Structure formats: C-alpha cells, structure tokens
Amino acid sequence: MSKTRVLVSGASIAGPALAHWLHRRGAEVTVVEQSPGLRPGGQAVDARGVAKEVIRRMGLDAEIRAVCTDTAGAYVVDADGKVLDTHRAEENDGDGYISEIEVLRGDFAQVLYDDTRDGVEYVFGDRIAELSQDADGVDVTFAGGDQRRFDLVIGADGLHSALRGMVFGPREQFVRHLGLVLAFYTVPNEFGLDRWMIDYHQAGRSAGLRPVHDAERAIAMLSFPSPEFDVDYRDVEGQKRLLREQMAGVGWETERILAHVDSTPDFYLDQVAQVVMDHWSSGRVGLLGDAAFSASPMSGAGTGLALVGAYMLAGELAAAGWDPEVGFARYEERMRTYVEDNQEIGRMHVQMLTADPDAAPAPEPDVDALMALVERAVGGPELPDYAGVPDSGPTG
C-alpha cells in the first residue's frame, strides 16, 4: 500500500515540526519553501509548558537547549537605565516572562531541518502557484513549473499565508490587526549586554535589546501603537521610514538603536496581528501555526502553538487513517481552546502596552480568572499518546 503523500508549505518552525511527525506516522512528506534556503536569525522564540513536552517527545530536547540564547533574565529600565523591575529565567519553573527555552527562530528552524532532512523532501526556492482538489487528492502546480498530486496539503506559511488566500479567501477576512507594530533587527553589542535582556517603555512605545550567543551582537526590538497599518510588508525602505518617524524622541538608547537600521542584515517590521478562522481546513487542505491561528508575538505562544499543533495534526490524521474530514475535525477540536486562550493573552498584552497613560485607569482585573487563563494558555491541552498509531520514533 502506497504511503499518504503530504505537501507542507513553509519551512520555518511549524512546517518542519509537522514534517517530523508526519514522517514518524508513516507519511511521505514534501516541504516547499519560497526562500532559497532556511532563513537565519530572526526574533527569539519561546517554548513553555506543553510545548516543552512536545520537544521531549520529538527527541530534540538536548538539541534545542544547545542553541538556546542562554538569557538569564530581563531588566525593565527607565530613561536613565535605572532598573525598575527584574524577571529571572528560572521563575515559574522556566515558563515566565523569560522562558528557559528561548531560541532564535532561525536556530530553531535549523534544528528541525537537520532532524528531518534525511526522511523528508525539501524544495527550496519554489512555491505553490495553483492547486485544485477533488475527493481523492490535490493537484498542485508549482511556480517552477512542476505539477504533482498529493493526498493532503498543509499551509504552514505564516501570517501572510499565500495558501490560505488561495483556498480560504483574502487575508482581510481573517487577519486582525491589534493596533501595534513590532520591529526587530541585529545590532552591534555596543550596549554592554551580558545575558540580560533590557526593556524600556515610554507612552505606548517600547525599545529593547536582547543578547544572543555571539557577544558582539544583540537583537534590537522596537514597537509603537498604530490603529491602522497600511505599509506593504515587502516595502522594507518604507518600513524603515515609518519606524524612524514613530520612534523619534523616544528616550533611553533608542536613537543609538535606530542608527543601525540601515546597516543591519536582517531588518523586520510587521503589524502585530492575529488570525481568526472558524475552520482551519477545507477538504484536503489544512492550515497550521500562524497561517491558521496566529496569536501574535505578544502572546509569547507562537512556537508553542506550532509545535503542539503539529503533534496533534499529524496524530489525528494518522489515527483517522488519513481521512481528512475526520482528522482535521479532531485536530481543531483538540486545539481550539488552547488557541483561543493564547489569543486572549496576546490581546491583553497589547492593550497593556498601548494603554493611554492619560486615560482613566482600567478596572482592576479579576486576578483569579487571569491566573487561570495563564495556566490554561501555558499548560495547554492534554497530549494524546496515540496508542496504536504508527510511530517510527525520533531520529535523534
């Protein structure tokens, strides 16, 4: 009997994580990525709670921990650099403000790629140009001209998912701008960073610096409120102009950080947004990660949602005998509450960051309800063992 053929679009974190589990469950997997290779660097991503258990089940705990940023904690400072608050990585069993598992996105993707490259076909520098599906499969035409047929197609291609647009509709139907814009990029470590992140806030804007393994570099992080966002995410020069305009006059080390914006090799700016969908599948096409349920970087849960979602999606499809109707439905049922809790955390964080300091203070939150929400968002859903489902075991 031939293996189930699955095409995954996107080779950041969600895509290769799904490829790991699909391969272990017995599928024949192809991952297509528009970029010519893995994208290095990027922001630091975290794994908390249930996501750490998924990493352990993948057999990649040692490999992921080996590339952690080794951030000791975070200082919140005032304009003069005086420390106002301290957060340590070991707080809350490593699942607090600074996670014990914190890795640059590119390093995380590299670990997943190295783990799967021998058993999974990777196609870089190409993308899905067209697809059509019937009751038995999906015909895919690639931009490079290749035409192939798959049993299932999964979009793990991020907030601006092209596959979601092809199958489910325009991005405006699903992407919810939260009123905040985030930028980050590499700068020389001329600020004396040593394993501690530094964070500064002023009237809804923030500037921060994050250490990395290379002591000569640091990651700059800047954010500002913006009720509307109409800058093309591909217009890098326009984004840089917007960043300079919005961050002008912000105190602390902001001007020194902005001085490196033209020379940095990895500038990134985008809206802080969530993806809200009634369903994450249509026929034989499904979505995973930010493409399906972005909770925004302000949730701190994007990587966790991707990892747990990959485990659930592959497990439920295999448990259903690769029946997409049954497998996709069970995946959504198991993931929905976890997604919604983390999206609520993301919205609350943005509201805190963008609150008008001159406005009347907001009512005190229900602390018990808030703590219960955080516990659910971090703890996540119960991970089924999928007894009886094929599992070739981790490759590491």
N, C-alpha and C positions, 0 to 999 in steps of 0.2 A: 504494500500500500504506500503510495507516494506521500511525502510529508506535506503538511499545510504550508503554503508559501505566503509569507507576510512581508509587505513592504512598509518600512518605517521612514517617515520624512523628518529629518532633523538629527544632527549628531552632536548635540551639546550634552545635557545630562539625562533628560527624560528618554530620548531616543536610544542611546546605548544601554541605559538601565533596562529598558523594555527588551532590547535585543538580547541581553543576558538571560532574562527569564524566559523569553520565548524559545531561545535555543535550548535551554535546560528542559523545557517542557516538550521538546521534540519537533519544533517548527523549523522550517528553512527560512532564514531571515536575510533580507537585504535592507541596508540603511542608505538612503540617498541624502546628500548634504550639498547645498548650493555653494558653500565656500570651498575653495580649492584644497583645504585641509582643516584640521582641528584649529579652532581659534584660541590662541594663547591668552593668558592673563584674565582680565575681567574682574568683576567685583568679588568680594569674599562671600561665599555661600555657606550656610549652616545646616547641620543635621542635629535634630533634637528628638528626644522621646522615641516614639515608634520608628522613626527613620533610622535610628542607630541599630535597632533590631533588624531592619531590612538589610543594612550594610553587613551585619554579622552573618545573616543567612546567605548573603551573596558570597561570603568567604573573603571579603575585601576589607575587613576592619583594620588589619595591620597596614595594608597598602594606603588606605585613606588617611589614617593617622600619621603615616610617614610624611605626607605632604601638607599637613596642617600648617597654618600660619604661625602657630605657637604664640598666639596673642594672650598675654597674661590677664588683660582686663581693659577697662575703658575709664578714662577720666572725662568728666564734664567740666568745662572750664569757663571762666568769664573772659571779657575782652583783654584783660591783662595776663591771662594764662593761669590765674589762680584756680586751684581745683575746688569745685563746688560739690562734686559727688563722685563716688568711686564704685565701679562694678568689677568684680573679680570673676574670672572664667570658671572657677570651681564652685561658685554659688549655684544653688538649686540643682545640685547633682550634675552640673555641667550643662544645664538646659536653660540658663538665664539669659540676661541681656547680651553677654558674650558667651557663645557656645564653646564647649570643649572641642567639638569637631567643627572647625572653621577652615575652609579651603578656598583658594582662588578658583573661580569657575573653570578656567582652562586646565588647571591641575587636576581637578575632579574629573573632567571630561577625559583627560589623558589616561587616568587610571581605568576608567570604564572601557575606553577604546582598547587599551593594552589587554584587558581581560577578555574581550570578545573578538578581537580581530582575526583569530585563527578559526573561529567557528561561524563567523558572520561575514557576509559580503558587504563591504563598504564601497560606495560610489561617490567620490568627491567631485565637485565642480559641475554638478548637474542638478536638475530639479524636475518635479512633476509638471508637465506643461498641460496635459489633458488627461482626464480619466472618465470612464463610463463603466457602470456596473450593471450586472444582471443577477438573476437568482443564484448563479453558480460561481461568480467571480468578478474581478475588476480588471478591466483593460486599461493599461497605463501607457501614455506616450510621454517620453522624457524630452526635455528641451534639446538634448544632444541628438535626438532622432530615434533612439532605441524604442521599441514597442514590446511590452511584456504583459503577461497576465498573472495576477496574484489572487489568492483566496481572500485575503484581507489587506486593507491599507490603513495605517495608523498615522495621524498627523501629530508629531511632537516638535513642531517647528515654531513654537514661541508665541508671544503676544500678538505679533503681526502675521499669524499663520496664513500662508497662501492656500494651503489645502482647505482650511476652514472656509475661506472665502469661496473656493470652487464648489464646495459641497453644501455648505450650510447657509451662505449668504454673506453680504457685505459686513465689514468689521463694525460699522456703526450700530448694527443690531445687537452686538454682544460686548463690545469694549466700553467700559465705564470709567471715564476719567475721574480721578479722585481729587483734583484740584491742586496737585503738587507735581513739580518737575524735579527729576533727580539726574545729576551728572557725576561721573567719576572718571578718573584717569591717573596714569602713573606720573609721579613727580620725583625729582631727586630728593633724597632724605637729607635736606639741609635744615631740618627742624629738630634734630636730636631724638627722633623716635627710637625707642628701645623696648619692644614687645608690648607697649601700651598704646591703645587707640586713644585719640583725643577728639572730643566733640564739643562744638561751640554753637549756641543758638542765639539768634537776635531777631525779634519781631517776626516770627514765622519763617525765617531763613536759617539755614544751618551750614556750617563748614566743618569738615573733619579730616583727620589723617589716620590712616590705618597702616601698621607695619606689615611687612612681608618677609619671607626668608632672606632675601637679599637686603642686607642692612643699608646699602647705598640707595635703595629706592623706597617709595611709600605710595600708597593709593590715596589720592585726594577724593573727597566726597562732598558735593555741594547740592543744596536743594533750595527751592523757592516756591512760594504759592503761585498758582496760575489757574484761575477759574476756567479759562479756555486754553486749548493747546492746538495750534494750527501750523506748527513748524514740521515740515517733512522730515521724518526720522532718517532719511538718506541725505539731507542737506546739512552736512557737517559744518560748513562755514556759517550758515545761518544759525545753527545751534550755538556755536561759539559766540556769535554776536549777542544772541539772546542771553546767554549765561553772563557775559560781561555786564550787560545792561542791568540785569536783575540783581547781580551781586555787588554792584558798585556801592561803596560806602559801608559795606558790612565789615565789622571790626575783626579783632584778633589777627590771624595770619592770612586772612582771605586774599588780600592783594598779592602777597607773595605766592600763594597757591595759583591764582589766576595768571600770574606772569609766565607760567609754564604751559598754558593751554595750547599755544601754537606749536610747541616743540614735542609734545607728548606723542608717543607712538600708538596710543590706544584710547583716544577720546570717545566717550559715550555719553549721550544725553537722550532722555526719553521721558514721556509722561509716566506718572505713577498711576497705573490703571488695573482694573480687574476685568476678568472675562466671566460673564454670567450667561449661562445657557440652560435651557430646560432639559436638553438631552445632549449627550456627548457622542452620539453615534447616529448614523443614517445608513441603514442596510449593512453593507460590508465595510464601511468606512467609519473609523472611530477617531477620537482625539484624546490626547494625554498631556499632562503638565500645563504650562501656561497657555497653550493653544486652546485647552478645554476649560480651565478653571484658575487662571492667574489670580492669586490673592494679593499681588503687588509685592515689591521688595519690602514695603513697610510691615508686612506680616511676619517676615523672618522665616517663612514656611515654604517658599517656592521649591527648594530642593527636597524637603520632606514630602511634599505633595507629589512631586515627580517620582521619587523612589517608592513610596507606598503605592501610588497609582500604578506604577509599572508592575510591582509584585502582584497586585490584585487583578490587573487586566490580563496578564499572561495566565495567572492561575485560574481565573474564572472562564476564560476562553478554553483552556485545556480541559477543565472539569466539565465543560459543556460539550466536549467532543468537537470543539472548534465551530460550534453553531453560533454565528454572530448575534442572532436575536437574543438567545438565552445568555450567552457570555457577556455581552455588552450590558444587558439589563442588570445582571447580578453585580457587575463591576460598579455601575452607577449607584446601585442600592447600598453597597458597602462603603462607597467613598463620599456620598453626598453630604452627610452631617459633618464629617471631617473637613471637607472643603468649605462649607458654609461657616463653620466656627472660625477657621483661619481667615476667611474673608472679612468676618466681623472684626477680628483683631486688627487686620490691616486698615480698615476704615477708621477704627478708633484711634490708631496711632497717627494717621494723617490728620484727623480732627484735632488731636492734641498739638501737633506740630504747627498747624496753620491757624490756631485759635487767635482771634484778635485780642491783643493784650489790654486794649482799652474797653472791651466789651464787659458786660456784667458777667461775673463768674458763673460757670455752668453748675448745675446742681451736683451735689456730691454723688458719685456713683455708688451703686449697691455693691459693696466690697465682696460679699459672699458670692453674688452672681458673677462678678468679674473673675474671681479666682476659679470658680467652677468652669467658666468659659476657657480660661487659660489652660486649666488642667485637661479639658477635652481637646483643645487645639494642639497641645503638645503630645498628650498621651495617644491620641488618635484612635482608630478603630482596632478591634482585635484582628490579628493576622491569622487567617486560617492556615492549617498545616497542609491542606490539600492532599490528604491521605488517599492513595490510590492513583494520583495523577503522576504521569511520568516525570522524573526529575533526574537528570544526568549528574547533578551535583556541581558544586563550584569548581572552576578550573584552576583556582589558585592553590 
